[in-house]
């Protein structure tokens, strides 16, 4: 285990982990969605050998300590088995501090931050975030509701609005969908991304990390 990995593991769980030349940050286990396909609902919190179950939610300084020196990382990615924008203040603070080290910052998100916070947070994100990868997960609302089981109404439209606003703020936006998820038409998902003027990436079912 490298020093950075050793620093990353605390009594709270793994707060930062290294994969693919990136540093991934694990802020929370809470989600706005309850995706039927999520491994955590089957008891697996594993990503490429890292157990991302958190026993306590870390504060910003604990995350920064776990991240350590990120100057060798291609990207800082906020990503775990939870939605990082639910902890918006911590996310913004940590991202700003790491950007001061010259890091490129990405969020893997459900795209529901504006819905949850009740306002457009993309201007705040644009100050400290370079890219967002947003889980579209379906090509229509009915299928999205079936697979992702959002706790709030209007989530499918809200994530698309978020994508559009983030793009307008100059953030590099990618929508993702999972090939192999029942009923999901990947080409139709890609068409939604094209309509919004953002990028698209196809993911594979049961491949995490
Ligand atoms: S948003 Fe991600 S972590 Fe949350 S339930 Fe869905 S797949 Fe799991």
Boltz pocket constraint, residues with backbone or C-beta under 6 A from the ligand:
constraints:
  - pocket:
      binder: B
      contacts: [[A, 30], [A, 31], [A, 32], [A, 33], [A, 34], [A, 35], [A, 37], [A, 38], [A, 39], [A, 40], [A, 80], [A, 81], [A, 82], [A, 83], [A, 110], [A, 148]]
      max_distance: 6.0
